Amino acid sequence: MDNRRRAAPAVSPEQGGTTAEELAYRLRQQQLTAEFGLFALQNHDVQALLQEATRVCAEGMQVKLCKVMQYLPKDGDFLLQAGVGWKPGYVGAARAEADLGSPAGYAFQTGEPVISNHLQGETRFRTPRILADHEVKRAINVLLQSGGKKFGVLEVDTSTEGRFTAADLAFMQGFANLLGVAIERQHSEEALRITDAQLRQALEHQAVMTKEISHRVKNSLSIVAGLLSIQRRDSQDDGVCRALADAEARVQTIAAVHDRLWRADEVHRVDLSDFLGGLCEQFVASGPKHAVSYDIAPMMISTDDAVPLGLLANELVTNAIKYAPPTAAGDVRLTVKALDHGGLLLEVRDHGPGRPTEFDVTKSNSLGMRLIARLSRQLGGKPEWQNADPGTRFMLEFTPQERVM
C-alpha cells in the first residue's frame, strides 16, 4: 500500500479549494453523516439528537449557524427547537412565521429546498427576524420529515459572503433525510414503553424499521457511489481519480454490508460465515486476477460487530488485491478462528512484496491505515502486522459482543 500519500485538506469550493481539496471537503461531509448515523443508533433522546444534528451539519457545511425549526401545528409557526451559534435565549424560545413569505416557510409549505445566497437583496422572501438579528447573508433550508409527516426545516446560515451550491444542497437534504428517519426511530422506541401489548407490537415494528433504514441507507450510498464514479470519470488528475476510486469502493462496500443485513432473517444477529463469505465472493469478482480464499468459523455474531468486521475485511483484502502481484492460487486468504476463551482471531494473509522495513503503522497518514486502526479499536482489538515471507499477515484478536456456535 502507498502510505506516503497525505490527504488533502478539506476546503469548500466557495473558499477557493482545489479539486482535491473539494473532494476532501465532500468526503468529510460523508464521514460526518456516517458518524451521526452511529450516534443516532446509540442515543435515545430526541432533543439531544436534534442538537447534535445541528452541530454536525454546521461542521459539515463549515458555517457557525445551524438550526432545526420545528413546526407547531397549534400555533401555526416555527420554534427554534435546536441550534448552534445563536445568541443566548434564542434556542428553545425564538419563534418564526411559517408562511410562504419566508425561506423556511416556503421550504416547509412546498417541500422544495431553498438556497438564498443574497438575503439582503432577496425579492422572493422577507428576511426573518432571527436571521436579521444575526446579520445572516446566506441560508439553505430543506424540509425535515419524520414518518411521512412534516416535522419542520433544517437550516444552515452564515454571515459571510459566498455562494452555496447544489452539492451543498444535496448534502443538506441527505442529512435531513437521515435525521428524519432517526427521529422516527426515536418516536418508535418511546412507544415501546407504553404497555406490554404495545411493546410486542413496537418491537416487531422496530425490526421492520431497522431493515427499512438499512435498505434506504444502502440505496442512498449507492447513489453516492454513482456520483463519485461520475466525478472520477470527469477528473483529469490521476491523484484525484485514485482517491475517488478508493472512496467509491469503500462506499460500495458499506452499501453491500447494509444490503446483506437488511436481507437477513434477524436484524440483531448475522451468520458470520455467510456474511463474510459473501463479501469474499465480491472480492473475487472485483479482482479476477487474484485468488481469494477464506475459512470462516460458523457462528452467529451481533450486527454491531458484523458491520465493522465486514468493513475491516474489505479494507484489508481489497488493499492486498490492489498491491499484491497476481501470482498463484492462494494470493489472499482470510480466516476467522474461534478461540477457547470465547474470542475470535481474524487473519488476512497475502503473498505480495510485504511491508518496507522502515514502515511504521502507528505513524502512517494513509486513510486506509487509519480506517483499519479505527475499526480494530471499535471491535475491541489491537491490530498486529507481521512479515509472512513472502507477503504480509494481518492479525486481530477480539471478543465479540455475542457468539453462538
N, C-alpha and C positions, 0 to 999 in steps of 0.2 A: 504494500500500500504506500502511496505517496503521502507521507505525513508531514512534509515540509511546507505544503501549500497553506497559507494562512487565509482565513475567511475575511472577506471584505467587510468594512464597517457598514451598519445598516443606516442608509441615508435615503430619505424620501425624495421623490423626483422634484417636489416643489423647493427643496433645499439645494437643488443642483447636483444631485447624486449621479454618478456614472451608472452604466448599465449593470455592472457587477454590484455596486452599492445599492441600487434599487432592488436588485434580486435579493440581496441580504435583507433589505427592508421588508419585502413581501414574505420571505421565508420566516422572518422574525414574527410577523403577524400570524402565520400559520402555527408557529410554535406556541405563541401566547394563547391562541384558540384551543390548541390541544391541552395545554396546561389548565386552562379554565374548565374544559370538559372534565378533567380529572377532579378538580376542586368541586365541581357541581355534583359529581357522583359521591363525594365524601362528606358533603355538607348537607345539613337538614334545616337550615334557617333561611327563609325566603329573603328577608331583609339583608342578611349577610351576603346572600347570593347576588342580589341586585347591586350592593355596594362594591363587591369585588368585580362585578362585570364592568362597572363604570371605571374602576381603576385600571383594569386590564385593557379596556378599549381605548382609554386615553393614552396609555403607554404604546399601544399598537399603532395609533394614529399620530404619535409624537405631539400631542397637544396637552394643555393643562386642564381644560374644562370638558367634562362629560357628565351626562345626567340621564336618568330614567324618569320620564314624565308619565306617571300613572293616571289613567283616565278615571274620574269619579262619576259614575252614571247619575247618582242622585243630584249632584251639583252641576253636572254638565261641563266641567272644566278639568284641567290637569293639576296634579300635585307633584312637586319636585320630590319624589319619593327617595331617591338615592343619587349621589353625585360626588365628584371630586373637583377641587379648585374653586368652589363657590364661597362667597363671603359668609361669615358666621350668621346663623339664623335663617339661611335660605333652605338648606336641605331639611325636608320634613315639614316645611311650613309654607314655602312660596307657592303661589298659585299662578296659573296662566290660562288664558282662554283657549278653547279647543275648536274654534270655528275655522272656516276656510281662509280667513284673512291672515292667519299666522303660518309660518313654515311648519311648525309641529302639528298644528291643527289640520293643515292641508294633508300632510302625510298620514295622519290618523284617519281622517274622514274618507280619503280616496284610496288609501293603500299604496299610493305612489311615493317613492322616496324623493326627497328634496335636497338638492345641492344649492346653497346660497353662497357664492364666492364674494359678493359685494353687497352686504346687508344694507349699508348706508345708501346705496343707490338702487335698492330693490324696488321695483314697481309692482311686483306681483303680491307682496305681503307687507304688512307693517312689522316693525321690529318690536318683539315682546319686551316688556319692562325688565324682565330678568336679564335679557341679553344687553339691553341698553345700560343697565347698572354695572355691567362688567365690560363695557366697551367692546363687545364682540363684533368682529368684522366678517367672519365666515362661519358657516354651520352646515352640518349634514344631519338630516332627520330621516329615520327609517321606522316603519311600522313594527311594533313588537306585539306578537300574537302568542297566545298560550291556549292549547286545547281547542283551536279553531275560533277562539274569541279574541277580540281586540283588547289588549292589556294596556297599551299606551304607546310611547315612542322612545327609541334610543337615540340620543343626540350627542354629537361632539361639537364643540365650539372653540374658537380661538380669537384672540385679539390681535393676531399678527396678519400682515398681508400675505397673499399667496393664492394658491388655487387647489381645491380638492378635485380629484379626478374620478373617472368611472371605476377605476381599480379600487380607490378608497371606498367608494360606494358599495362595491361588491364585497369587500371585507366587512363593512358595517352591517350589510344585510345578512351575510352568512353568520356573523356573530350574534345578531339579533335573533335569527332562527334558532341557533343553539341555545341561547338564553331562554327563548320561549319554551322549548322542549324541556329545559331544566326546571323552569317554573312549574310546568305541568306535572313533572315528576314529583316536585315538592308537594304540590297540592294532592297528588295521588297518595303520597306517603302519609299526609295528615289524615286522610280518610281511613288509614289502617288502624287508627287508634280509637275509633268510634265504638263499635260493638264487635263481638266475636263473629257474627254472621257477616258483617261488613268487612271484617278483617280478612276472612277467607276470600271473599269476592275481590277485595282490593289487591290481595296477593296474586290472584290469577291475572288481574288487570296489569299489575306491575310487571309480571313475567312477559306478557304480550308487549307492554310498553317498552321494556328493555330490548326485546328483539326488534321492535319497530324503530327504536332510536338507533340501534346498531345498523339496521338496514338503511336508514336515512343518512347516517354518518358515512357508510360505505359509498352510497351514491354521491354524496357531496364530495368525498375525497376523490372519487373517480373523475368528477368534473375538474377538481383542482389539478389532478394529474394530466388531464387533457389540456388545460391551459398552460401548464409548464411545458408540455410537449410542443405546443404551438410556439411559445416563446423560444424554445430551443431551436426549432427549425428556422425561425426568423433571425436568430443571432448569428453574427459573423465572427464572434470572438470564441476561440477554442476553449479558453478557460471558463467562460460563462456557459458554453454548451455542456462542458463536463459537469459543472455544478448543477445545471438544470437537469441533466440526465440523472445524476445521483439523487436529487430531490424528487424527481418523478418516480424513480424506482422505490424510494422509501415511502412515498405517499401511496403508491400502488400496493405495497406490502401491507400497510396499515388497513387499506381498503379490503384486501384479501383476508386479513385476520378478522375484521368485523363481519365479512361475508360468511366465514365459517362459523363464527359464534352465533349469529342470528339464525342460521340454518340448523343449529344443534337442537336436540330434543330438550336439553336442560340449558337454562340460562346462567346458572351459577357454577356449573362444572363442565369440563370437557374431557374427552378421551385423548390423552396425551399422544399416544401412538398414532391415532387417526389424524389429529390436529397437525402435529409436526411432520408426519409422513406426507400429508397433502401439500404442505409448504415445500418439502423437499422435492416433490414431483414438479412443482412450479419452478424450482431452481434448475432442475434438469432441462426443462423446456426453455428457460432463459439462457442457458449456457450449453448448447448441444455438443460442443467440442470437448466438454469435460464430463467425467463420470462423477456422479454424486450418489453415494450410498449412505444408508442410515440403519441404525439399530436402536430402537426406542422401546424402553420397557413399557408394557401395557399397564396403565393405571389411569385413574381419574384425578384431575387436579382442578383447583379453583380457576374461574375465569380471570381473577385478579392476577394470578400467576401466569396463566396461559398467554395473556397479551404481551407482557414484557419479554417472556421467554421466546415467543414467536418472532418478535422484532429483533431480539438479540441473535437468534439463529439466522435470520435473514441477513443481518449486517455482517456476520462472520462468514457465512457461506458465499454470499454474493461478492464480498471482497476477495475471498480465496479464489473464486472463479475468475474474477477480474484480473488479478495479478499473478496467478499461477499459470505456467505454460501448459497447454494440452498435451499431456504425456500418455500414460497408460491408465487402465481401469483402476479405480480407487484413488483418483486425483484428490477428491474431497470426501471426507467421511464424517458424519455427525452421529454421535451416540449419546444416549441418556441412560444412565445406570441407576438402579435403586441401591442405596447404601443400607447397611444393617441398622444404623441408628435412626433411620427414617428420612434421611436426606436424599438428595439427588445429585448426580455428577453429570454435568454437561461437558462434552468434549467435541471439539471440531479440529480435525487434522487435515492439512493439505500437503502436497508434495512440491510446493513452489520453491523459490530461491531462499526462503527464510528471511528473518529479520536481520538488518545490519547490526553488527556488534555494538556500534555506538548508539543504537536506538534505545531511548528511554520512554516507556509507555506513559509514565506519570508526567512527563514534560511535553507530551505531544499536543499540538494545537489542532490536529485533524478532527473534523466534525465527527467522522466515523469512530475514532477512538474515544471521543468524549461521549458519544451515544452508548458505546459498549460499556464504558465505565459507569454511566448513569443507570443503564438498565440492569447491570450487575448489582449495583447498590440497591436498586428497587427490589430485586429478588432476595436481598439479604446476604449476598456472597461477595467474595473478593476475587476478581479475575486474575488468572495466572497464565503467563505466556512462556512456552518452552520451545527451544530449538529441537525439531524432531529428526533432523539429519537423515534424509532431506526434508525440507519444509518446516512448518510451524505448527505447534499444537497449542490450542487454547483450552483451558480447563476452568470450570466454575462449579464449586460445591455450594449448595444452598438447601435450605429446608423449606419445602412448600407449605402453604397455609393448610392445605388439605390433600391427603394422599390416600387413595383407596385402591388396593391391588385387585 
